[in-house]
Every structure is written in structure tokens, then in C-alpha cells.
Amino acid sequence: MFNRRNWIAAAATLCLSLASAATPAAAQEKVTVFAAASMKNALDAADKAWSTESGKQVTASYAASSALAKQIESGAPADVFISADLDWMKYVSDKKLVKEDTKSNWLANRIVIVAAKDNAKPIDVKQGFDLASLLKGGKLAMGEPNSVPAGKYGKAALEKLGAWSQVEKSVASAESVRAALALVSRGEAPYGIVYQTDAAADPGVAVVGTFPEDSHPPIIYPIAILTDSKSPDAAAYLQFLKSSKAAPFFEKEGFTVLK
């Protein structure tokens, strides 16, 4: 007979089962952001501040914008995409993978030439400068020139300044701007082209030259919520990143916050 004791035991078992089933779902309630590798230091700090303020979790995945865009196209689960150039945001936008009303041009950056700190001598980056002679047979580290945004900007600048044909065969192509930075920091390449924000993040390198702004397309970081986002907190997270509260985290690393 199904007595009161049995009923209580069954109810307790049901409650435990429901709690167990609910726990994984609750643990998955977070915002997942795919961000350009150059964003890491600034975005990590901003994410920590947002989590402290909101009590919500953020998971950030960093890589070259090209790689992230391809992952999004392949169905990788993410809520927010931050690209290091307009082209890769347009790529995912053209495929209807972003919510257009959330898309905006958010940050700006500069590209620079870096060298290992113990070998840092200023370079006058101008029309016709002889970068090939400076390399002395060594490699020029930079993001892959045809896909990684920092590499594309670097190639465009070197072409504009008449130096690309001299150094094209000396380029050590890296999968991301942070990978290019590491080659210089470890002494595997005498010079590298990275964002000024990356140079500031590595104490092992120093900026030896800055490219003129008119030598390459404007370096813009667009941001958007992805069409397939299931996070109820994505909009609030995006709003926080673009707020005056978050701006100092990015300005500290050398980004310009676009109004």
C-alpha cells in the first residue's frame, strides 16, 4: 500500500531529480564572447568587472578575427562577436549571422613596429624606409597578411610606404597578432608588426616605430550580438562594454573608444 512514508520518500526523490536536472542548465547561463586576440587584456578586465557587478558569467574565446568568423559560420555557439576589422564583421553579417540592430563600430587602434626590449632602436616609419636592411636577414613577424586583420593592415601600410616588395619573402606569418608578438618577445624575429595595444601588453618588447594613420585603412573594432545567441544577458553585457564604466579598461590598454 502506498502509505504516507512512501509518498514522502517519492516526493524527496523527485525533488532531488529536478534539482539535479536543473543544475546543468543553470551552470550554462553565461555570455560567450568571441573576440579578436588583441582584445584579451582589456576585455578580461572588463569581463571581470561586469561579472562582479551583475553576478553573471562571461566566457571569452580569443583568436584571429578570421578564425572566429569561420567558427561562427560553422555553427560554433557564441553570443557576441568582436572583430579587429570591418571586413570579418561584414563576412558574418552578410551571412545573416549577427543581429544588425546591435552592430556598431566600437573601438579604434594603431599598428606599430616592435623589437625585443634589449634591442630597441627607433625607426622612422615613412615613405621609402629601408625595413629590409634593418631585418639583416631575419624575419618580420606579423599576422597572416591575407586574413588576420593586423597582418592585412601591416601589408597595406608597407605597400603604401614602398617597403612590402623588399620584405615579403622575409615575413613570418602568424595565426594571430598575439602569436606574432610572441615571436618577437622570444627573440625568434628581430621585428614585428602588431597593434599598439599588444605592444603595451608584453614587457619583453618595445615600440620602435608607429605607422602613419594614412598608410592603411582605419583600424576599427566592430561589435555585435550573434543571431543564434540564446543568452538573456547578451544585451546587458554589450551595453556594459560600451558604457563609461568599461571605457577605462580599454583606454588603459591603448584603444580609442569611439563615441
C-alpha positions as CSV (number, residue, x, y, z in Angstrom):
1,M,0.0,0.0,0.0
2,F,1.3,3.5,-0.9
3,N,1.4,5.0,2.6
4,R,2.5,8.4,3.8
5,R,6.1,7.3,4.3
6,N,6.3,6.1,0.8
7,W,4.8,9.3,-0.5
8,I,7.3,11.5,1.3
9,A,10.2,9.3,0.0
10,A,8.9,9.5,-3.5
11,A,8.5,13.3,-3.3
12,A,12.0,13.7,-1.9
13,T,13.4,11.6,-4.8
14,L,11.5,13.7,-7.3
15,C,12.8,17.0,-5.8
16,L,16.4,15.7,-5.9
17,S,15.9,14.6,-9.5
18,L,14.6,18.0,-10.5
19,A,17.4,19.8,-8.8
20,S,19.9,17.6,-10.5
21,A,18.4,18.2,-13.9
22,A,18.2,22.0,-13.3
23,T,21.8,22.4,-12.2
24,P,23.5,21.9,-15.6
25,A,21.1,24.3,-17.2
26,A,21.8,27.0,-14.6
27,A,25.5,26.5,-15.0
28,Q,25.2,27.1,-18.7
29,E,23.6,30.6,-18.2
30,K,26.5,32.7,-19.3
31,V,27.6,35.1,-22.1
32,T,30.1,33.6,-24.5
33,V,32.1,36.2,-26.5
34,F,34.3,35.5,-29.5
35,A,36.9,38.3,-29.6
36,A,40.0,39.3,-31.6
37,A,43.2,38.2,-29.9
38,S,44.3,41.8,-29.4
39,M,41.4,42.3,-27.1
40,K,42.5,39.9,-24.4
41,N,44.0,42.1,-21.6
42,A,41.4,44.8,-21.8
43,L,38.4,42.5,-22.3
44,D,39.4,40.2,-19.5
45,A,39.5,43.1,-17.1
46,A,36.1,44.4,-18.3
47,D,34.6,41.0,-18.1
48,K,35.7,40.6,-14.5
49,A,34.1,43.9,-13.6
50,W,30.9,43.0,-15.3
51,S,30.7,39.6,-13.6
52,T,31.3,41.3,-10.2
53,E,28.6,43.9,-10.9
54,S,26.0,41.6,-12.4
55,G,26.8,38.2,-10.9
56,K,26.8,36.8,-14.4
57,Q,29.5,34.7,-16.0
58,V,31.4,35.5,-19.2
59,T,33.4,33.1,-21.3
60,A,35.8,34.7,-23.8
61,S,37.4,32.9,-26.7
62,Y,40.3,34.7,-28.3
63,A,41.8,34.1,-31.8
64,A,42.3,35.9,-35.1
65,S,39.0,37.5,-36.3
66,S,39.2,35.4,-39.4
67,A,39.3,32.2,-37.5
68,L,36.5,33.3,-35.2
69,A,34.3,34.3,-38.1
70,K,34.8,30.9,-39.7
71,Q,33.9,29.2,-36.4
72,I,30.7,31.3,-36.2
73,E,29.8,30.3,-39.8
74,S,30.3,26.7,-38.9
75,G,27.8,27.0,-36.0
76,A,30.1,27.5,-33.0
77,P,27.9,28.6,-30.1
78,A,28.6,32.2,-29.1
79,D,26.6,35.3,-28.2
80,V,28.8,38.2,-29.0
81,F,31.5,38.8,-31.7
82,I,34.2,41.4,-31.6
83,S,36.2,41.7,-34.8
84,A,39.5,43.5,-35.3
85,D,38.4,44.8,-38.6
86,L,35.3,45.7,-40.5
87,D,35.8,43.0,-43.2
88,W,35.3,40.0,-40.9
89,M,32.3,41.5,-39.3
90,K,30.8,42.1,-42.7
91,Y,31.6,38.5,-43.6
92,V,29.4,37.2,-40.8
93,S,26.8,40.0,-41.3
94,D,26.4,39.1,-45.0
95,K,25.6,35.6,-43.9
96,K,22.8,36.8,-41.6
97,L,24.7,35.7,-38.5
98,V,24.5,38.9,-36.5
99,K,21.6,41.0,-35.2
100,E,22.0,44.1,-37.3
101,D,20.4,46.4,-34.8
102,T,23.2,45.6,-32.2
103,K,26.1,46.1,-34.6
104,S,28.3,49.2,-34.1
105,N,31.9,50.4,-34.6
106,W,33.2,50.4,-31.1
107,L,37.0,50.8,-30.8
108,A,40.0,52.0,-32.8
109,N,43.6,51.0,-32.7
110,R,47.1,51.7,-34.3
111,I,49.7,49.4,-35.7
112,V,53.4,49.7,-34.7
113,I,56.7,48.0,-35.2
114,V,58.1,46.3,-32.2
115,A,61.5,44.8,-31.3
116,A,62.8,42.9,-28.3
117,K,63.3,45.4,-25.5
118,D,67.1,44.9,-25.3
119,N,67.4,45.6,-29.0
120,A,65.0,48.6,-29.4
121,K,66.3,51.4,-31.6
122,P,63.9,53.9,-33.1
123,I,62.8,53.5,-36.7
124,D,61.5,56.4,-38.8
125,V,58.5,54.8,-40.4
126,K,58.0,56.8,-43.6
127,Q,57.8,56.6,-47.4
128,G,60.7,54.5,-48.7
129,F,62.1,53.5,-45.3
130,D,64.5,50.5,-45.6
131,L,63.0,47.8,-43.5
132,A,64.8,45.0,-45.3
133,S,68.2,46.3,-44.2
134,L,67.0,46.6,-40.6
135,L,66.0,42.9,-40.7
136,K,69.6,41.9,-41.5
137,G,68.3,38.6,-42.9
138,G,65.9,38.0,-40.0
139,K,62.2,37.5,-40.1
140,L,59.4,40.1,-39.9
141,A,56.7,38.7,-37.6
142,M,53.1,39.7,-38.4
143,G,49.7,38.2,-38.6
144,E,49.0,36.3,-41.8
145,P,48.8,39.1,-44.4
146,N,45.8,37.9,-46.3
147,S,43.5,37.0,-43.5
148,V,44.5,38.2,-40.0
149,P,43.4,41.8,-39.6
150,A,46.7,43.0,-38.1
151,G,48.6,41.3,-40.9
152,K,46.3,42.9,-43.5
153,Y,46.8,46.4,-42.1
154,G,50.5,45.8,-41.9
155,K,50.7,44.7,-45.5
156,A,48.6,47.6,-46.7
157,A,50.9,50.0,-44.8
158,L,54.1,48.5,-46.1
159,E,52.7,48.6,-49.7
160,K,51.8,52.3,-49.3
161,L,55.2,53.1,-48.0
162,G,57.0,51.1,-50.7
163,A,58.5,48.5,-48.4
164,W,56.4,45.4,-49.0
165,S,58.2,44.1,-52.0
166,Q,61.5,44.2,-50.0
167,V,60.3,42.2,-47.1
168,E,57.5,40.0,-48.4
169,K,59.8,36.9,-48.5
170,S,61.0,37.6,-45.0
171,V,57.6,37.6,-43.4
172,A,57.0,35.1,-40.6
173,S,53.2,34.7,-40.9
174,A,51.4,34.1,-37.6
175,E,47.9,32.8,-36.8
176,S,47.1,35.8,-34.7
177,V,48.6,39.1,-33.7
178,R,49.5,37.7,-30.3
179,A,51.4,34.9,-31.9
180,A,53.4,37.4,-33.9
181,L,54.1,39.4,-30.8
182,A,55.4,36.2,-29.1
183,L,57.9,35.6,-31.9
184,V,59.5,39.0,-31.2
185,S,59.3,38.6,-27.4
186,R,61.1,35.3,-27.6
187,G,63.8,36.6,-29.9
188,E,62.7,34.5,-32.9
189,A,62.2,37.6,-35.1
190,P,64.0,40.9,-34.7
191,Y,61.0,42.9,-35.6
192,G,57.2,42.5,-35.8
193,I,54.1,44.4,-36.7
194,V,51.4,44.4,-34.1
195,Y,48.8,46.7,-32.6
196,Q,50.0,49.3,-30.1
197,T,47.7,47.6,-27.5
198,D,49.6,44.3,-27.9
199,A,52.9,46.0,-27.5
200,A,51.7,47.5,-24.2
201,A,50.7,44.0,-23.0
202,D,54.2,42.4,-23.3
203,P,57.0,43.8,-21.2
204,G,59.5,41.9,-23.4
205,V,59.1,44.2,-26.4
206,A,59.2,47.9,-27.1
207,V,57.6,50.1,-29.8
208,V,60.3,51.3,-32.2
209,G,58.1,52.9,-34.8
210,T,54.4,53.8,-35.5
211,F,52.8,53.7,-38.9
212,P,51.3,56.9,-40.2
213,E,47.5,56.6,-39.9
214,D,47.0,57.4,-43.6
215,S,49.2,54.5,-44.6
216,H,46.4,51.9,-44.0
217,P,42.6,51.7,-43.7
218,P,41.3,52.9,-40.3
219,I,41.6,50.2,-37.7
220,I,38.1,49.7,-36.4
221,Y,36.8,47.1,-34.0
222,P,33.1,46.4,-34.6
223,I,30.9,44.5,-32.1
224,A,27.6,42.7,-32.4
225,I,25.3,40.1,-30.8
226,L,25.0,37.0,-32.9
227,T,21.7,35.9,-34.4
228,D,21.8,32.5,-32.7
229,S,22.5,33.9,-29.3
230,K,20.4,32.3,-26.6
231,S,21.8,34.3,-23.7
232,P,19.2,36.6,-21.9
233,D,22.2,38.7,-20.7
234,A,23.9,39.4,-24.0
235,A,22.3,42.8,-24.5
236,A,23.1,43.9,-20.9
237,Y,26.7,42.7,-21.4
238,L,27.0,44.6,-24.7
239,Q,25.6,47.8,-23.0
240,F,28.1,47.5,-20.2
241,L,31.1,47.2,-22.6
242,K,30.0,50.3,-24.4
243,S,29.4,52.3,-21.2
244,S,31.6,54.8,-19.5
245,K,32.2,52.3,-16.7
246,A,34.0,50.0,-19.1
247,A,35.8,52.6,-21.2
248,P,38.8,52.9,-18.9
249,F,39.7,49.2,-19.2
250,F,40.2,49.7,-23.0
251,E,41.7,53.2,-22.9
252,K,44.3,51.9,-20.4
253,E,45.5,49.3,-23.0
254,G,45.7,51.9,-25.8
255,F,42.4,51.6,-27.5
256,T,40.4,54.6,-28.6
257,V,36.7,54.3,-27.6
258,L,34.6,55.6,-30.4
259,K,31.6,57.7,-29.5
